[in-house]
Structure formats: structure tokens, C-alpha cells
Amino acid sequence: MFWSILALFLVGLFAGGIARLFVSSPTRLGCIGTALLGVVGSYAGGSLFTLLFEDEFNLRRASTFIGAVIGSVLVLIVFRLVYRPRRR
């Protein structure tokens, strides 16, 4: 169980980091925020790829990791549209 959670965190960290290279964030997310972005994006992207290609959801495949990066980019774009930092 611990190794599954650690693997999910690491995949999320890599996917979120790659997504942050493509799209800038309005706030500083930090390491944990980037990992959470990647986890949410991997779920969204993996689900999207599963629906599009009618395949099983498997994080060990490269297409699912690519879907995780694409999903993270989409989640980050939505986050940028929704979150507006306050100006002082």
C-alpha cells in the first residue's frame, strides 16, 4: 500500500513538473502542490485516454503517462482561469 501511494506521488510529481514547464502558474505551488496537480491531472488524463481509446486504465503504460501530462496541463489551465490572485 505504501509503495503504491509513493509511486502515485512520484508519477504526479513528474507529470505536474512537466505540465508546469509548459504552462506557468499564477501562484507558487511548491513540491506538494505540483505533485497534487500531477495526481489530479493523471486521473483526469488517464480517464480521458481510457474513454477515447476504450482501453483499461493502467499507469504503467507510456500512453497513460502522456495522458497524465496532458491532463495536468488541462488542470493547470483551468486553475489559471479560475484562480485570480488578489492585488494589493
PDB file with one MODEL, atoms N, CA, C and O in Angstrom:
MODEL        1
ATOM      1  N   MET A   1       0.823  -1.187   0.000  1.00  0.00           N
ATOM      2  CA  MET A   1       0.000   0.000   0.000  1.00  0.00           C
ATOM      3  C   MET A   1       0.871   1.257   0.000  1.00  0.00           C
ATOM      4  O   MET A   1       0.612   2.197  -0.751  1.00  0.00           O
ATOM      5  N   PHE A   2       1.896   1.266   0.839  1.00  0.00           N
ATOM      6  CA  PHE A   2       2.792   2.418   0.915  1.00  0.00           C
ATOM      7  C   PHE A   2       3.490   2.669  -0.407  1.00  0.00           C
ATOM      8  O   PHE A   2       3.622   3.817  -0.832  1.00  0.00           O
ATOM      9  N   TRP A   3       3.941   1.600  -1.066  1.00  0.00           N
ATOM     10  CA  TRP A   3       4.661   1.751  -2.330  1.00  0.00           C
ATOM     11  C   TRP A   3       3.742   2.252  -3.438  1.00  0.00           C
ATOM     12  O   TRP A   3       4.187   2.981  -4.325  1.00  0.00           O
ATOM     13  N   SER A   4       2.490   1.879  -3.400  1.00  0.00           N
ATOM     14  CA  SER A   4       1.528   2.363  -4.399  1.00  0.00           C
ATOM     15  C   SER A   4       1.307   3.866  -4.249  1.00  0.00           C
ATOM     16  O   SER A   4       1.258   4.600  -5.237  1.00  0.00           O
ATOM     17  N   ILE A   5       1.176   4.307  -3.020  1.00  0.00           N
ATOM     18  CA  ILE A   5       0.976   5.735  -2.770  1.00  0.00           C
ATOM     19  C   ILE A   5       2.233   6.511  -3.140  1.00  0.00           C
ATOM     20  O   ILE A   5       2.141   7.594  -3.719  1.00  0.00           O
ATOM     21  N   LEU A   6       3.402   5.975  -2.815  1.00  0.00           N
ATOM     22  CA  LEU A   6       4.654   6.632  -3.174  1.00  0.00           C
ATOM     23  C   LEU A   6       4.822   6.701  -4.689  1.00  0.00           C
ATOM     24  O   LEU A   6       5.260   7.724  -5.217  1.00  0.00           O
ATOM     25  N   ALA A   7       4.479   5.627  -5.388  1.00  0.00           N
ATOM     26  CA  ALA A   7       4.570   5.629  -6.848  1.00  0.00           C
ATOM     27  C   ALA A   7       3.594   6.634  -7.455  1.00  0.00           C
ATOM     28  O   ALA A   7       3.944   7.333  -8.405  1.00  0.00           O
ATOM     29  N   LEU A   8       2.384   6.715  -6.922  1.00  0.00           N
ATOM     30  CA  LEU A   8       1.404   7.686  -7.397  1.00  0.00           C
ATOM     31  C   LEU A   8       1.902   9.111  -7.163  1.00  0.00           C
ATOM     32  O   LEU A   8       1.726   9.977  -8.020  1.00  0.00           O
ATOM     33  N   PHE A   9       2.517   9.356  -6.016  1.00  0.00           N
ATOM     34  CA  PHE A   9       3.078  10.669  -5.712  1.00  0.00           C
ATOM     35  C   PHE A   9       4.206  11.020  -6.684  1.00  0.00           C
ATOM     36  O   PHE A   9       4.272  12.150  -7.167  1.00  0.00           O
ATOM     37  N   LEU A  10       5.084  10.073  -6.973  1.00  0.00           N
ATOM     38  CA  LEU A  10       6.200  10.339  -7.883  1.00  0.00           C
ATOM     39  C   LEU A  10       5.737  10.561  -9.321  1.00  0.00           C
ATOM     40  O   LEU A  10       6.243  11.449 -10.007  1.00  0.00           O
ATOM     41  N   VAL A  11       4.778   9.758  -9.778  1.00  0.00           N
ATOM     42  CA  VAL A  11       4.224   9.973 -11.118  1.00  0.00           C
ATOM     43  C   VAL A  11       3.549  11.329 -11.182  1.00  0.00           C
ATOM     44  O   VAL A  11       3.689  12.046 -12.173  1.00  0.00           O
ATOM     45  N   GLY A  12       2.822  11.687 -10.143  1.00  0.00           N
ATOM     46  CA  GLY A  12       2.187  13.005 -10.084  1.00  0.00           C
ATOM     47  C   GLY A  12       3.193  14.134 -10.069  1.00  0.00           C
ATOM     48  O   GLY A  12       2.973  15.174 -10.690  1.00  0.00           O
ATOM     49  N   LEU A  13       4.303  13.936  -9.360  1.00  0.00           N
ATOM     50  CA  LEU A  13       5.340  14.961  -9.307  1.00  0.00           C
ATOM     51  C   LEU A  13       5.967  15.168 -10.679  1.00  0.00           C
ATOM     52  O   LEU A  13       6.173  16.308 -11.098  1.00  0.00           O
ATOM     53  N   PHE A  14       6.273  14.087 -11.380  1.00  0.00           N
ATOM     54  CA  PHE A  14       6.856  14.212 -12.713  1.00  0.00           C
ATOM     55  C   PHE A  14       5.860  14.817 -13.710  1.00  0.00           C
ATOM     56  O   PHE A  14       6.216  15.707 -14.481  1.00  0.00           O
ATOM     57  N   ALA A  15       4.624  14.337 -13.693  1.00  0.00           N
ATOM     58  CA  ALA A  15       3.620  14.862 -14.627  1.00  0.00           C
ATOM     59  C   ALA A  15       3.316  16.326 -14.329  1.00  0.00           C
ATOM     60  O   ALA A  15       3.197  17.129 -15.254  1.00  0.00           O
ATOM     61  N   GLY A  16       3.191  16.681 -13.066  1.00  0.00           N
ATOM     62  CA  GLY A  16       2.940  18.068 -12.697  1.00  0.00           C
ATOM     63  C   GLY A  16       4.117  18.972 -13.024  1.00  0.00           C
ATOM     64  O   GLY A  16       3.929  20.117 -13.434  1.00  0.00           O
ATOM     65  N   GLY A  17       5.330  18.463 -12.845  1.00  0.00           N
ATOM     66  CA  GLY A  17       6.516  19.247 -13.193  1.00  0.00           C
ATOM     67  C   GLY A  17       6.615  19.521 -14.678  1.00  0.00           C
ATOM     68  O   GLY A  17       6.950  20.632 -15.089  1.00  0.00           O
ATOM     69  N   ILE A  18       6.326  18.521 -15.478  1.00  0.00           N
ATOM     70  CA  ILE A  18       6.341  18.704 -16.932  1.00  0.00           C
ATOM     71  C   ILE A  18       5.236  19.666 -17.349  1.00  0.00           C
ATOM     72  O   ILE A  18       5.437  20.500 -18.233  1.00  0.00           O
ATOM     73  N   ALA A  19       4.076  19.553 -16.720  1.00  0.00           N
ATOM     74  CA  ALA A  19       2.972  20.465 -17.040  1.00  0.00           C
ATOM     75  C   ALA A  19       3.335  21.896 -16.677  1.00  0.00           C
ATOM     76  O   ALA A  19       2.974  22.826 -17.399  1.00  0.00           O
ATOM     77  N   ARG A  20       4.041  22.086 -15.571  1.00  0.00           N
ATOM     78  CA  ARG A  20       4.427  23.444 -15.167  1.00  0.00           C
ATOM     79  C   ARG A  20       5.501  24.019 -16.064  1.00  0.00           C
ATOM     80  O   ARG A  20       5.681  25.236 -16.104  1.00  0.00           O
ATOM     81  N   LEU A  21       6.226  23.164 -16.792  1.00  0.00           N
ATOM     82  CA  LEU A  21       7.172  23.668 -17.782  1.00  0.00           C
ATOM     83  C   LEU A  21       6.438  24.297 -18.966  1.00  0.00           C
ATOM     84  O   LEU A  21       6.908  25.271 -19.555  1.00  0.00           O
ATOM     85  N   PHE A  22       5.280  23.729 -19.304  1.00  0.00           N
ATOM     86  CA  PHE A  22       4.515  24.214 -20.446  1.00  0.00           C
ATOM     87  C   PHE A  22       3.608  25.391 -20.101  1.00  0.00           C
ATOM     88  O   PHE A  22       3.446  26.303 -20.912  1.00  0.00           O
ATOM     89  N   VAL A  23       3.017  25.381 -18.913  1.00  0.00           N
ATOM     90  CA  VAL A  23       2.051  26.416 -18.513  1.00  0.00           C
ATOM     91  C   VAL A  23       2.508  27.006 -17.184  1.00  0.00           C
ATOM     92  O   VAL A  23       2.755  26.272 -16.227  1.00  0.00           O
ATOM     93  N   SER A  24       2.618  28.312 -17.127  1.00  0.00           N
ATOM     94  CA  SER A  24       3.031  28.941 -15.873  1.00  0.00           C
ATOM     95  C   SER A  24       1.846  29.006 -14.910  1.00  0.00           C
ATOM     96  O   SER A  24       0.689  29.064 -15.327  1.00  0.00           O
ATOM     97  N   SER A  25       2.153  28.994 -13.642  1.00  0.00           N
ATOM     98  CA  SER A  25       1.132  29.016 -12.610  1.00  0.00           C
ATOM     99  C   SER A  25       1.034  30.415 -12.015  1.00  0.00           C
ATOM    100  O   SER A  25       2.052  31.093 -11.883  1.00  0.00           O
ATOM    101  N   PRO A  26      -0.177  30.868 -11.647  1.00  0.00           N
ATOM    102  CA  PRO A  26      -0.304  32.200 -11.050  1.00  0.00           C
ATOM    103  C   PRO A  26       0.256  32.262  -9.632  1.00  0.00           C
ATOM    104  O   PRO A  26       0.530  33.352  -9.130  1.00  0.00           O
ATOM    105  N   THR A  27       0.427  31.134  -8.989  1.00  0.00           N
ATOM    106  CA  THR A  27       0.962  31.087  -7.630  1.00  0.00           C
ATOM    107  C   THR A  27       2.113  30.099  -7.582  1.00  0.00           C
ATOM    108  O   THR A  27       2.327  29.327  -8.517  1.00  0.00           O
ATOM    109  N   ARG A  28       2.837  30.134  -6.498  1.00  0.00           N
ATOM    110  CA  ARG A  28       3.889  29.158  -6.284  1.00  0.00           C
ATOM    111  C   ARG A  28       3.253  27.933  -5.640  1.00  0.00           C
ATOM    112  O   ARG A  28       2.731  28.011  -4.528  1.00  0.00           O
ATOM    113  N   LEU A  29       3.299  26.810  -6.336  1.00  0.00           N
ATOM    114  CA  LEU A  29       2.648  25.609  -5.829  1.00  0.00           C
ATOM    115  C   LEU A  29       3.548  24.804  -4.898  1.00  0.00           C
ATOM    116  O   LEU A  29       3.052  24.167  -3.968  1.00  0.00           O
ATOM    117  N   GLY A  30       4.834  24.820  -5.123  1.00  0.00           N
ATOM    118  CA  GLY A  30       5.745  24.025  -4.312  1.00  0.00           C
ATOM    119  C   GLY A  30       5.736  22.570  -4.753  1.00  0.00           C
ATOM    120  O   GLY A  30       5.068  22.203  -5.720  1.00  0.00           O
ATOM    121  N   CYS A  31       6.474  21.764  -4.043  1.00  0.00           N
ATOM    122  CA  CYS A  31       6.634  20.356  -4.407  1.00  0.00           C
ATOM    123  C   CYS A  31       5.342  19.561  -4.210  1.00  0.00           C
ATOM    124  O   CYS A  31       4.951  18.778  -5.076  1.00  0.00           O
ATOM    125  N   ILE A  32       4.689  19.765  -3.080  1.00  0.00           N
ATOM    126  CA  ILE A  32       3.467  19.012  -2.790  1.00  0.00           C
ATOM    127  C   ILE A  32       2.332  19.476  -3.696  1.00  0.00           C
ATOM    128  O   ILE A  32       1.549  18.654  -4.171  1.00  0.00           O
ATOM    129  N   GLY A  33       2.233  20.766  -3.939  1.00  0.00           N
ATOM    130  CA  GLY A  33       1.208  21.280  -4.847  1.00  0.00           C
ATOM    131  C   GLY A  33       1.393  20.782  -6.266  1.00  0.00           C
ATOM    132  O   GLY A  33       0.422  20.464  -6.952  1.00  0.00           O
ATOM    133  N   THR A  34       2.653  20.713  -6.709  1.00  0.00           N
ATOM    134  CA  THR A  34       2.939  20.181  -8.043  1.00  0.00           C
ATOM    135  C   THR A  34       2.581  18.708  -8.122  1.00  0.00           C
ATOM    136  O   THR A  34       2.039  18.251  -9.129  1.00  0.00           O
ATOM    137  N   ALA A  35       2.883  17.959  -7.061  1.00  0.00           N
ATOM    138  CA  ALA A  35       2.535  16.543  -7.042  1.00  0.00           C
ATOM    139  C   ALA A  35       1.025  16.346  -7.039  1.00  0.00           C
ATOM    140  O   ALA A  35       0.516  15.455  -7.720  1.00  0.00           O
ATOM    141  N   LEU A  36       0.305  17.165  -6.285  1.00  0.00           N
ATOM    142  CA  LEU A  36      -1.159  17.065  -6.280  1.00  0.00           C
ATOM    143  C   LEU A  36      -1.742  17.436  -7.633  1.00  0.00           C
ATOM    144  O   LEU A  36      -2.700  16.817  -8.097  1.00  0.00           O
ATOM    145  N   LEU A  37      -1.158  18.457  -8.269  1.00  0.00           N
ATOM    146  CA  LEU A  37      -1.561  18.810  -9.625  1.00  0.00           C
ATOM    147  C   LEU A  37      -1.363  17.625 -10.561  1.00  0.00           C
ATOM    148  O   LEU A  37      -2.232  17.332 -11.382  1.00  0.00           O
ATOM    149  N   GLY A  38      -0.240  16.949 -10.447  1.00  0.00           N
ATOM    150  CA  GLY A  38       0.037  15.793 -11.288  1.00  0.00           C
ATOM    151  C   GLY A  38      -0.883  14.624 -11.015  1.00  0.00           C
ATOM    152  O   GLY A  38      -1.292  13.926 -11.943  1.00  0.00           O
ATOM    153  N   VAL A  39      -1.215  14.398  -9.748  1.00  0.00           N
ATOM    154  CA  VAL A  39      -2.120  13.288  -9.404  1.00  0.00           C
ATOM    155  C   VAL A  39      -3.509  13.553  -9.963  1.00  0.00           C
ATOM    156  O   VAL A  39      -4.123  12.662 -10.552  1.00  0.00           O
ATOM    157  N   VAL A  40      -4.011  14.774  -9.782  1.00  0.00           N
ATOM    158  CA  VAL A  40      -5.328  15.118 -10.327  1.00  0.00           C
ATOM    159  C   VAL A  40      -5.293  15.072 -11.852  1.00  0.00           C
ATOM    160  O   VAL A  40      -6.225  14.581 -12.489  1.00  0.00           O
ATOM    161  N   GLY A  41      -4.218  15.584 -12.426  1.00  0.00           N
ATOM    162  CA  GLY A  41      -4.071  15.555 -13.877  1.00  0.00           C
ATOM    163  C   GLY A  41      -3.914  14.149 -14.425  1.00  0.00           C
ATOM    164  O   GLY A  41      -4.408  13.850 -15.512  1.00  0.00           O
ATOM    165  N   SER A  42      -3.228  13.275 -13.683  1.00  0.00           N
ATOM    166  CA  SER A  42      -3.081  11.902 -14.159  1.00  0.00           C
ATOM    167  C   SER A  42      -4.408  11.164 -14.116  1.00  0.00           C
ATOM    168  O   SER A  42      -4.697  10.345 -14.988  1.00  0.00           O
ATOM    169  N   TYR A  43      -5.210  11.453 -13.106  1.00  0.00           N
ATOM    170  CA  TYR A  43      -6.532  10.843 -13.064  1.00  0.00           C
ATOM    171  C   TYR A  43      -7.401  11.364 -14.207  1.00  0.00           C
ATOM    172  O   TYR A  43      -8.078  10.591 -14.885  1.00  0.00           O
ATOM    173  N   ALA A  44      -7.374  12.684 -14.414  1.00  0.00           N
ATOM    174  CA  ALA A  44      -8.188  13.284 -15.484  1.00  0.00           C
ATOM    175  C   ALA A  44      -7.696  12.830 -16.855  1.00  0.00           C
ATOM    176  O   ALA A  44      -8.497  12.427 -17.698  1.00  0.00           O
ATOM    177  N   GLY A  45      -6.403  12.893 -17.079  1.00  0.00           N
ATOM    178  CA  GLY A  45      -5.852  12.490 -18.373  1.00  0.00           C
ATOM    179  C   GLY A  45      -5.971  11.002 -18.626  1.00  0.00           C
ATOM    180  O   GLY A  45      -6.272  10.581 -19.743  1.00  0.00           O
ATOM    181  N   GLY A  46      -5.737  10.204 -17.598  1.00  0.00           N
ATOM    182  CA  GLY A  46      -5.889   8.763 -17.752  1.00  0.00           C
ATOM    183  C   GLY A  46      -7.328   8.368 -18.036  1.00  0.00           C
ATOM    184  O   GLY A  46      -7.590   7.477 -18.844  1.00  0.00           O
ATOM    185  N   SER A  47      -8.258   9.037 -17.366  1.00  0.00           N
ATOM    186  CA  SER A  47      -9.671   8.770 -17.632  1.00  0.00           C
ATOM    187  C   SER A  47     -10.059   9.208 -19.034  1.00  0.00           C
ATOM    188  O   SER A  47     -10.837   8.533 -19.709  1.00  0.00           O
ATOM    189  N   LEU A  48      -9.514  10.347 -19.475  1.00  0.00           N
ATOM    190  CA  LEU A  48      -9.802  10.831 -20.820  1.00  0.00           C
ATOM    191  C   LEU A  48      -9.259   9.865 -21.879  1.00  0.00           C
ATOM    192  O   LEU A  48      -9.961   9.550 -22.840  1.00  0.00           O
ATOM    193  N   PHE A  49      -8.036   9.400 -21.717  1.00  0.00           N
ATOM    194  CA  PHE A  49      -7.462   8.451 -22.663  1.00  0.00           C
ATOM    195  C   PHE A  49      -8.212   7.126 -22.638  1.00  0.00           C
ATOM    196  O   PHE A  49      -8.380   6.486 -23.676  1.00  0.00           O
ATOM    197  N   THR A  50      -8.665   6.713 -21.457  1.00  0.00           N
ATOM    198  CA  THR A  50      -9.431   5.476 -21.358  1.00  0.00           C
ATOM    199  C   THR A  50     -10.750   5.600 -22.112  1.00  0.00           C
ATOM    200  O   THR A  50     -11.164   4.674 -22.808  1.00  0.00           O
ATOM    201  N   LEU A  51     -11.412   6.754 -21.969  1.00  0.00           N
ATOM    202  CA  LEU A  51     -12.677   6.959 -22.676  1.00  0.00           C
ATOM    203  C   LEU A  51     -12.480   7.065 -24.183  1.00  0.00           C
ATOM    204  O   LEU A  51     -13.284   6.545 -24.958  1.00  0.00           O
ATOM    205  N   LEU A  52     -11.409   7.740 -24.597  1.00  0.00           N
ATOM    206  CA  LEU A  52     -11.182   7.932 -26.029  1.00  0.00           C
ATOM    207  C   LEU A  52     -10.779   6.649 -26.739  1.00  0.00           C
ATOM    208  O   LEU A  52     -11.241   6.376 -27.847  1.00  0.00           O
ATOM    209  N   PHE A  53      -9.925   5.869 -26.107  1.00  0.00           N
ATOM    210  CA  PHE A  53      -9.388   4.690 -26.774  1.00  0.00           C
ATOM    211  C   PHE A  53      -9.984   3.382 -26.281  1.00  0.00           C
ATOM    212  O   PHE A  53      -9.550   2.306 -26.693  1.00  0.00           O
ATOM    213  N   GLU A  54     -10.984   3.465 -25.393  1.00  0.00           N
ATOM    214  CA  GLU A  54     -11.691   2.295 -24.857  1.00  0.00           C
ATOM    215  C   GLU A  54     -10.711   1.219 -24.400  1.00  0.00           C
ATOM    216  O   GLU A  54     -10.797   0.059 -24.804  1.00  0.00           O
ATOM    217  N   ASP A  55      -9.795   1.628 -23.563  1.00  0.00           N
ATOM    218  CA  ASP A  55      -8.770   0.732 -23.055  1.00  0.00           C
ATOM    219  C   ASP A  55      -8.859   0.728 -21.534  1.00  0.00           C
ATOM    220  O   ASP A  55      -9.646   1.480 -20.959  1.00  0.00           O
ATOM    221  N   GLU A  56      -8.068  -0.102 -20.884  1.00  0.00           N
ATOM    222  CA  GLU A  56      -8.078  -0.134 -19.428  1.00  0.00           C
ATOM    223  C   GLU A  56      -7.148   0.935 -18.871  1.00  0.00           C
ATOM    224  O   GLU A  56      -6.159   1.297 -19.508  1.00  0.00           O
ATOM    225  N   PHE A  57      -7.462   1.432 -17.698  1.00  0.00           N
ATOM    226  CA  PHE A  57      -6.669   2.471 -17.042  1.00  0.00           C
ATOM    227  C   PHE A  57      -5.475   1.813 -16.372  1.00  0.00           C
ATOM    228  O   PHE A  57      -5.644   1.044 -15.426  1.00  0.00           O
ATOM    229  N   ASN A  58      -4.254   2.106 -16.854  1.00  0.00           N
ATOM    230  CA  ASN A  58      -3.047   1.484 -16.337  1.00  0.00           C
ATOM    231  C   ASN A  58      -1.945   2.538 -16.320  1.00  0.00           C
ATOM    232  O   ASN A  58      -1.550   3.046 -17.370  1.00  0.00           O
ATOM    233  N   LEU A  59      -1.446   2.867 -15.122  1.00  0.00           N
ATOM    234  CA  LEU A  59      -0.417   3.893 -15.007  1.00  0.00           C
ATOM    235  C   LEU A  59       0.958   3.423 -15.476  1.00  0.00           C
ATOM    236  O   LEU A  59       1.868   4.239 -15.624  1.00  0.00           O
ATOM    237  N   ARG A  60       1.121   2.148 -15.708  1.00  0.00           N
ATOM    238  CA  ARG A  60       2.427   1.631 -16.095  1.00  0.00           C
ATOM    239  C   ARG A  60       2.705   1.772 -17.579  1.00  0.00           C
ATOM    240  O   ARG A  60       3.805   1.452 -18.031  1.00  0.00           O
ATOM    241  N   ARG A  61       1.750   2.235 -18.334  1.00  0.00           N
ATOM    242  CA  ARG A  61       1.938   2.368 -19.777  1.00  0.00           C
ATOM    243  C   ARG A  61       2.306   3.796 -20.132  1.00  0.00           C
ATOM    244  O   ARG A  61       1.896   4.741 -19.458  1.00  0.00           O
ATOM    245  N   ALA A  62       3.079   3.945 -21.191  1.00  0.00           N
ATOM    246  CA  ALA A  62       3.560   5.276 -21.581  1.00  0.00           C
ATOM    247  C   ALA A  62       2.417   6.171 -22.038  1.00  0.00           C
ATOM    248  O   ALA A  62       2.436   7.374 -21.779  1.00  0.00           O
ATOM    249  N   SER A  63       1.428   5.607 -22.709  1.00  0.00           N
ATOM    250  CA  SER A  63       0.321   6.439 -23.182  1.00  0.00           C
ATOM    251  C   SER A  63      -0.456   7.018 -22.005  1.00  0.00           C
ATOM    252  O   SER A  63      -0.989   8.123 -22.099  1.00  0.00           O
ATOM    253  N   THR A  64      -0.524   6.291 -20.911  1.00  0.00           N
ATOM    254  CA  THR A  64      -1.211   6.807 -19.738  1.00  0.00           C
ATOM    255  C   THR A  64      -0.395   7.933 -19.104  1.00  0.00           C
ATOM    256  O   THR A  64      -0.968   8.902 -18.605  1.00  0.00           O
ATOM    257  N   PHE A  65       0.945   7.816 -19.117  1.00  0.00           N
ATOM    258  CA  PHE A  65       1.773   8.892 -18.583  1.00  0.00           C
ATOM    259  C   PHE A  65       1.648  10.135 -19.452  1.00  0.00           C
ATOM    260  O   PHE A  65       1.605  11.253 -18.939  1.00  0.00           O
ATOM    261  N   ILE A  66       1.589   9.944 -20.761  1.00  0.00           N
ATOM    262  CA  ILE A  66       1.377  11.082 -21.660  1.00  0.00           C
ATOM    263  C   ILE A  66       0.011  11.696 -21.383  1.00  0.00           C
ATOM    264  O   ILE A  66      -0.137  12.918 -21.378  1.00  0.00           O
ATOM    265  N   GLY A  67      -0.980  10.851 -21.155  1.00  0.00           N
ATOM    266  CA  GLY A  67      -2.303  11.349 -20.780  1.00  0.00           C
ATOM    267  C   GLY A  67      -2.269  12.088 -19.455  1.00  0.00           C
ATOM    268  O   GLY A  67      -3.006  13.056 -19.267  1.00  0.00           O
ATOM    269  N   ALA A  68      -1.416  11.642 -18.529  1.00  0.00           N
ATOM    270  CA  ALA A  68      -1.283  12.324 -17.242  1.00  0.00           C
ATOM    271  C   ALA A  68      -0.695  13.710 -17.422  1.00  0.00           C
ATOM    272  O   ALA A  68      -1.133  14.660 -16.773  1.00  0.00           O
ATOM    273  N   VAL A  69       0.289  13.836 -18.295  1.00  0.00           N
ATOM    274  CA  VAL A  69       0.878  15.150 -18.557  1.00  0.00           C
ATOM    275  C   VAL A  69      -0.135  16.067 -19.232  1.00  0.00           C
ATOM    276  O   VAL A  69      -0.267  17.235 -18.866  1.00  0.00           O
ATOM    277  N   ILE A  70      -0.852  15.531 -20.224  1.00  0.00           N
ATOM    278  CA  ILE A  70      -1.873  16.333 -20.909  1.00  0.00           C
ATOM    279  C   ILE A  70      -2.982  16.730 -19.931  1.00  0.00           C
ATOM    280  O   ILE A  70      -3.445  17.870 -19.939  1.00  0.00           O
ATOM    281  N   GLY A  71      -3.398  15.792 -19.101  1.00  0.00           N
ATOM    282  CA  GLY A  71      -4.410  16.102 -18.090  1.00  0.00           C
ATOM    283  C   GLY A  71      -3.926  17.131 -17.091  1.00  0.00           C
ATOM    284  O   GLY A  71      -4.701  17.986 -16.664  1.00  0.00           O
ATOM    285  N   SER A  72      -2.656  17.068 -16.709  1.00  0.00           N
ATOM    286  CA  SER A  72      -2.096  18.065 -15.786  1.00  0.00           C
ATOM    287  C   SER A  72      -2.047  19.441 -16.420  1.00  0.00           C
ATOM    288  O   SER A  72      -2.313  20.443 -15.758  1.00  0.00           O
ATOM    289  N   VAL A  73      -1.708  19.494 -17.701  1.00  0.00           N
ATOM    290  CA  VAL A  73      -1.710  20.781 -18.403  1.00  0.00           C
ATOM    291  C   VAL A  73      -3.123  21.355 -18.426  1.00  0.00           C
ATOM    292  O   VAL A  73      -3.317  22.545 -18.180  1.00  0.00           O
ATOM    293  N   LEU A  74      -4.109  20.507 -18.722  1.00  0.00           N
ATOM    294  CA  LEU A  74      -5.501  20.978 -18.746  1.00  0.00           C
ATOM    295  C   LEU A  74      -5.965  21.449 -17.372  1.00  0.00           C
ATOM    296  O   LEU A  74      -6.635  22.475 -17.258  1.00  0.00           O
ATOM    297  N   VAL A  75      -5.609  20.702 -16.331  1.00  0.00           N
ATOM    298  CA  VAL A  75      -5.992  21.095 -14.970  1.00  0.00           C
ATOM    299  C   VAL A  75      -5.318  22.406 -14.592  1.00  0.00           C
ATOM    300  O   VAL A  75      -5.931  23.248 -13.936  1.00  0.00           O
ATOM    301  N   LEU A  76      -4.073  22.591 -14.995  1.00  0.00           N
ATOM    302  CA  LEU A  76      -3.373  23.837 -14.691  1.00  0.00           C
ATOM    303  C   LEU A  76      -3.970  25.022 -15.447  1.00  0.00           C
ATOM    304  O   LEU A  76      -4.035  26.129 -14.912  1.00  0.00           O
ATOM    305  N   ILE A  77      -4.402  24.799 -16.675  1.00  0.00           N
ATOM    306  CA  ILE A  77      -5.062  25.871 -17.433  1.00  0.00           C
ATOM    307  C   ILE A  77      -6.381  26.258 -16.775  1.00  0.00           C
ATOM    308  O   ILE A  77      -6.690  27.444 -16.655  1.00  0.00           O
ATOM    309  N   VAL A  78      -7.158  25.270 -16.349  1.00  0.00           N
ATOM    310  CA  VAL A  78      -8.416  25.559 -15.646  1.00  0.00           C
ATOM    311  C   VAL A  78      -8.137  26.277 -14.333  1.00  0.00           C
ATOM    312  O   VAL A  78      -8.868  27.195 -13.959  1.00  0.00           O
ATOM    313  N   PHE A  79      -7.080  25.865 -13.627  1.00  0.00           N
ATOM    314  CA  PHE A  79      -6.697  26.518 -12.372  1.00  0.00           C
ATOM    315  C   PHE A  79      -6.341  27.977 -12.616  1.00  0.00           C
ATOM    316  O   PHE A  79      -6.711  28.844 -11.824  1.00  0.00           O
ATOM    317  N   ARG A  80      -5.626  28.260 -13.703  1.00  0.00           N
ATOM    318  CA  ARG A  80      -5.276  29.641 -14.038  1.00  0.00           C
ATOM    319  C   ARG A  80      -6.505  30.466 -14.357  1.00  0.00           C
ATOM    320  O   ARG A  80      -6.562  31.644 -14.006  1.00  0.00           O
ATOM    321  N   LEU A  81      -7.499  29.870 -15.021  1.00  0.00           N
ATOM    322  CA  LEU A  81      -8.714  30.603 -15.368  1.00  0.00           C
ATOM    323  C   LEU A  81      -9.580  30.893 -14.147  1.00  0.00           C
ATOM    324  O   LEU A  81     -10.205  31.950 -14.061  1.00  0.00           O
ATOM    325  N   VAL A  82      -9.618  29.964 -13.214  1.00  0.00           N
ATOM    326  CA  VAL A  82     -10.482  30.097 -12.035  1.00  0.00           C
ATOM    327  C   VAL A  82      -9.829  30.954 -10.951  1.00  0.00           C
ATOM    328  O   VAL A  82     -10.484  31.808 -10.354  1.00  0.00           O
ATOM    329  N   TYR A  83      -8.550  30.728 -10.700  1.00  0.00           N
ATOM    330  CA  TYR A  83      -7.879  31.413  -9.601  1.00  0.00           C
ATOM    331  C   TYR A  83      -7.332  32.756 -10.059  1.00  0.00           C
ATOM    332  O   TYR A  83      -6.526  32.824 -10.987  1.00  0.00           O
ATOM    333  N   ARG A  84      -7.764  33.796  -9.422  1.00  0.00           N
ATOM    334  CA  ARG A  84      -7.272  35.147  -9.686  1.00  0.00           C
ATOM    335  C   ARG A  84      -6.645  35.675  -8.399  1.00  0.00           C
ATOM    336  O   ARG A  84      -7.360  35.873  -7.417  1.00  0.00           O
ATOM    337  N   PRO A  85      -5.336  35.907  -8.373  1.00  0.00           N
ATOM    338  CA  PRO A  85      -4.731  36.409  -7.144  1.00  0.00           C
ATOM    339  C   PRO A  85      -5.186  37.838  -6.836  1.00  0.00           C
ATOM    340  O   PRO A  85      -5.449  38.633  -7.738  1.00  0.00           O
ATOM    341  N   ARG A  86      -5.269  38.132  -5.564  1.00  0.00           N
ATOM    342  CA  ARG A  86      -5.687  39.465  -5.130  1.00  0.00           C
ATOM    343  C   ARG A  86      -4.537  40.438  -5.324  1.00  0.00           C
ATOM    344  O   ARG A  86      -3.376  40.122  -5.062  1.00  0.00           O
ATOM    345  N   ARG A  87      -4.886  41.617  -5.786  1.00  0.00           N
ATOM    346  CA  ARG A  87      -3.865  42.666  -5.921  1.00  0.00           C
ATOM    347  C   ARG A  87      -3.959  43.588  -4.722  1.00  0.00           C
ATOM    348  O   ARG A  87      -5.046  43.918  -4.249  1.00  0.00           O
ATOM    349  N   ARG A  88      -2.798  43.992  -4.246  1.00  0.00           N
ATOM    350  CA  ARG A  88      -2.769  44.882  -3.073  1.00  0.00           C
ATOM    351  C   ARG A  88      -2.473  46.288  -3.480  1.00  0.00           C
ATOM    352  O   ARG A  88      -2.408  47.176  -2.631  1.00  0.00           O
TER     353      ARG A  88
ENDMDL
END
